[in-house]
Amino acid sequence: MVILKSPKEIEKIAASNRIVAKILKALEDEVAEGVTTAQLNDLAEKLARAHGGVPAFKGYRGFPFSLCTSVNCVVVHGFPNDTPLKEGDIVSLDFGILYDGYYGDAATTVAVGKPSPQADRLMAVTREALKKGIEQAKPGGRLTDISHAVQSHVEAHGFSVVRKFVGHGIGTKLHEDPQIPNFGKPGTGIRLKPGMTLAIEPMVNEGGHDVKILEDGWTAVTEDGALSAHFEHTIAITESGPRILSRLDGS
């Protein structure tokens, strides 16, 4: 069941997401050669608690960390560890908090130093695909309008969309209805309405779309070992169109 949020609830979700945005920016600023993802995880948790929030992922269905750190061929749900990042790596930082009863959730992919031209293009296309998907999150549209916009942009640039994982609704629960695939034909699925709050998150692979889960039961990697990128925003659908909640200004 999709839960429509009141204006007051949307402002609470926006407040939570502004904190997430601040923390992701702080983490981006720390990404450098020699830094470990375990250090980034510790910083994310420290900052969340300093802002009066609780890390959303830690303990969620048994996930043992506060931050998902997915390096190079890792698609999502990567475990932070003590391996130093190296020049040319790309790392996805996926973070969420619970603040004042409502969840925030966003992700970004950043390069360590100077990325390869292909990695740079992969990140740019994924970021653009998120923007294309958000543009379709408007009243009167259909859920798969978002999905199709993401898929079309990604595949037009020679990359592939991960199909195993989806975006989701968000509010007083981290994951609510509806699920939001990043692929599909337009014009199907539920009708989009003001008051919906959605976490839209393209995961895009350099090679094929197939992924596999490692023995830890969480870490998803590309089947072919190619690079992967991930960007996510939480948005609200308003009468005038989509509002991105997980930006620093919340606009």
N, C-alpha and C positions, 0 to 999 in steps of 0.2 A: 504494500500500500504506500503510495506516494503521499508524504505529509507536506502540505502547503504551510509556509511560515508567515507569521504576521510581520509587519514592519519592525516591531520591537524585537522579535526573534532574529530577524535578519541583521539587525544592528549588533546583537550579541554574537552572532556567527562572524560578523565582520570584525568585531573586536578580537576574537580568538585568532582569526586569520591574519590580522595585522601583526600580532605577536609572532606568528609563524613566519611571516615575511621578514620581520626584523631579524629573527634568528637565522633564517636561511642566508640573509645578506651577510651577517657576521661570520657564518660558516664559509661562505664564498671567499671572504676576505682572508680567511686562514688557510685556504687550499694552496699548497705550495710543495715543491719537491722536498722530500724528507719528512713531511708531516704524515702521521698515520690516521687512518679512519677511526681508530679507537679514540684518539685524541679529539677528533671532531665529534664523536658520539658523546664524550664526557662534557664537552663544551655545550652541545645542544641541550643536554639534560640540565646542566647548571643554569643556563640562560632561561629555560622554560620555568624552572622553579623560582628564579629571581623575579620573573614577571608574574608570579602567582598562579602559574599553570602547572598541569601535570602532563608529562610526556604520554601521548596517546598510544603509541605503539608498544611500549614496554609492558610485557605481560599479556598483550592482546593475542588471544588464542595461543599463548605460549611463546610469542616472539620475545627473545631475551634482551633486546637492546632498545634504546630510545630513538635511534636514527637508523634508517636504511641507507647503506652506502654501497653503491653498485658500480664497480670499476670495469671499464672497457667492455668485455663480453658479457658482464653480468647485467641482466635486464632490470630486475627489481628484487627487493627483499634481501639485498646483500648484507652479510654480517660485518660489522666493523671489526678490524683486526689490527695487529701491530706491524703489518708490512708497510714500509714507507712508500708513499706515493712517489712516482718518478716522472721526469719530464716527458710530456706527450700523452700521459694518461688522460682519460676523461672519467669523471666520477659523477654519478647521479646521487643527489642528496634529497631524500624523501623524508619529510618530518611533519608531525602533527601534534597538537596539544588539546587538552580539555581545559577550558577556562570558563568559569562562571556558568557551568552546566552545558556548554556548547563546544563543539569540536571545530578545529581548524586543521587544514590539510593542504600541503602544496609540495611541489618538487621542482628541482632545477638540475641541469647537467652543466658542469663546468670543466674546463681544461686545466691541467697542471702545466704551467708554462705555455709554450707554443704548441698547439695541436697540429697534427697532419692536415693537409688540405681536405682530405676525405672526412676526417673526424669533425673538422670545422663545418663542413657542408652538412653532415649528418645532424649536428646540433642545431644548425640554422633551420634546416627543413623541419625538424621536430618542433622547434619553437614556433615556426610559422604555421604548422599544422594545428597546434593548440589554438592559435589565434583564429584560424579558419573555422575550427569547431565552435569556439566561443561565439563567433559572429552569427552562427545559426541557432543559438540558444535564445530564441525570441518567442513571444506569445503567438500562439496559432500554428507554430511549426510542429514538426514531428521529431521524436527522439532520434530517429536514424538520419535526420538531416545533419545532425552533429556528426554522427558516425561517418557518413558519406563524405562530408567535407574534409575530415581528417584523412581518410583513406585516399581520396582522390589526389590530395596535395602530395602525400607521401609517395604514392606510386608514380605520379607524374615525374618525380625526381629520381626514380630508380631504386627506391628503398622499399622496405616492407613493414607492414603494421603487425605488431604482436596481437594474436587473437585469443590467447589463453587468459589474459587479464583485461579488466574493464574499469572504467570510471564508475562513479556511484553517487547516489544521494548522500547528504550529510546534514547533521543537525545535532540533536541530543544523543545520537548514536554516530559512531565513526563511519559506519557503512549502513546506509538506508536505501530503500528503493528510490529510483529505478537504477538498474545496472545500465551502464553506457558503453557499449562496444565502440571500438575505434574503426570499425568497418561495417559495411552494409549498404543496402539500397536506400535511397532517400524516400521520404513520404510514408514511412511505416512507423509502428510503435506508438506510444502514448502521445497525446497532444500536450505540447508544452504550455505551461500556464504561469502567470505571475505568482510569486511565492515559492516556487521551486528553488531549492539550493542544491547545486550539483558540483561534484569534483570531477572535472574533465581532465584526462591524463593520457595523452598519446605516449605509447612506448614504441619506438621505431628502431628496426634493425638495419644494419648496413647490408646484410645478406638476406637469407630466407627468414620467414616469420616463425619457424619452429623453435621452440625452447624446450629445455629439460630442467628438472629440479634436482639439485645435488642431494647428497646423503643427509645433510642437515635438515631436510624437509622444507626448507624455506628458499634458499638461494636459487634463483632462476637464471640460467645462462642461455645464450644463443646456441642452438644445436650445432651450427657450423663454425662456432668460434669467432664470428664476426662481431664488430662493435655494436653497441646499442645505446640509445639516448632516451631520456624520459623527462618530460616537463608536465607540470600539473598546476592548475589554478582552481580554487573554489569560487564559484560564481552564484549570483542570485539572478533569477529572471524577474524583471520588473515590467511594468506596463510599457516602458519606453525601450526595452531591450535588456541585454545582459549587463550586469554590474560585476566587475571583478572584485572580489572581497579580499583576496590574498596578495594584494599589492601594498606597498608601504603606505600609500595615501588612501587605500581602500576605495578608490574611485572606479 
